[in-house]
Amino acid sequence: MDEQTTDPRLPQHTIGFGGPEHATPAELRTELPDDLRMEFEEEYQAALNEANVNGSLQALAEMLPPWQGELARRRSPDRPEMEETIRRLDTGLPADRAQWGDPG
C-alpha cells in the first residue's frame, strides 16, 4: 500500500454503533431535541445519499461521531458540571473546579 492510499480499516473510518458512546441513528432521532434532531436528520440523509451515489461510507463515518458525542454528553450524569466547565472555558475563566473559588 503506498503512502497516498488510506487504509479503510483505520479507526477514523470505523462507524461505531451501540453502547453509551455510540448511539444508533434511531437513538439519536429519539433523544435529541427537535431542533437538533432536524439538523441531525439533514446531515444523516445527506451522508446516506453520498454513500448511495459514491459507494463510500466515509461521509457517514465522519458525520456520526460528533452527533454520538453530543448525545453521550446529554446522557452524562455529570452534564451540569460539564456544561459549567465549558461555560467557564468559553468566558476565559479557569476550568479546574479547584480554582473556581466555590466550595462545590
C-alpha positions in Angstrom: 0.0 0.0 0.0 1.6 3.3 -1.0 1.6 6.3 1.3 -1.2 8.1 -0.6 -3.7 5.2 0.0 -5.8 5.5 3.1 -6.5 2.2 4.8 -10.3 1.9 5.2 -9.8 -0.2 8.4 -8.2 2.7 10.3 -10.3 3.8 13.3 -11.2 7.2 11.7 -13.1 5.1 9.1 -15.0 3.0 11.6 -18.7 3.6 12.3 -19.4 2.7 15.9 -22.9 1.6 16.9 -24.2 0.7 20.3 -23.4 1.3 23.9 -23.4 4.7 25.7 -20.8 6.3 23.4 -22.1 5.1 20.0 -25.8 5.9 19.8 -27.6 4.5 16.8 -29.3 6.8 14.4 -32.6 5.7 15.9 -31.4 6.6 19.4 -30.3 10.0 18.1 -33.7 10.6 16.5 -35.4 9.7 19.7 -33.3 11.5 22.2 -32.2 14.7 20.5 -34.3 17.8 21.0 -36.4 18.8 18.0 -34.1 21.5 16.6 -31.0 19.2 16.8 -33.0 16.2 15.5 -33.8 18.1 12.4 -30.2 19.1 11.9 -29.0 15.6 12.5 -31.6 14.2 10.1 -30.5 16.5 7.3 -26.8 15.6 7.8 -27.6 11.9 8.1 -29.7 11.8 4.9 -27.0 13.7 3.0 -24.4 11.2 4.2 -26.6 8.3 3.2 -27.2 9.8 -0.2 -23.5 10.3 -0.7 -23.0 6.6 0.3 -25.6 5.6 -2.3 -24.1 7.7 -5.0 -20.4 7.1 -4.4 -20.5 3.7 -2.7 -18.4 5.1 0.2 -19.4 5.3 3.9 -16.8 8.0 4.6 -19.4 10.8 4.9 -21.4 8.7 7.4 -18.2 7.8 9.3 -17.4 11.5 9.6 -20.9 12.9 10.5 -22.0 10.3 13.1 -19.3 10.7 15.8 -20.0 14.3 16.7 -23.7 13.5 17.0 -23.0 10.4 19.1 -20.7 12.6 21.3 -23.5 15.2 21.7 -25.9 12.5 22.8 -23.3 11.0 25.2 -22.8 14.4 26.8 -26.6 14.8 27.1 -26.9 11.4 28.7 -24.0 12.0 31.2 -24.9 12.4 34.9 -22.1 14.9 35.0 -23.7 17.1 32.4 -24.4 20.2 34.6 -20.9 20.3 35.8 -19.5 19.7 32.3 -21.7 22.5 30.9 -20.4 24.8 33.7 -16.8 23.9 32.8 -17.5 24.6 29.1 -19.2 27.9 30.0 -16.2 28.9 32.1 -13.7 28.0 29.4 -15.8 30.0 26.9 -15.6 33.0 29.1 -11.9 32.7 29.9 -12.4 31.5 33.5 -10.4 28.6 35.0 -11.9 25.2 34.1 -10.4 23.4 37.0 -13.1 23.1 39.7 -10.4 23.6 42.4 -9.8 27.1 41.0 -13.5 28.1 40.9 -13.4 29.6 44.3 -16.6 27.9 45.4 -16.9 25.1 47.9 -18.7 22.7 45.3 
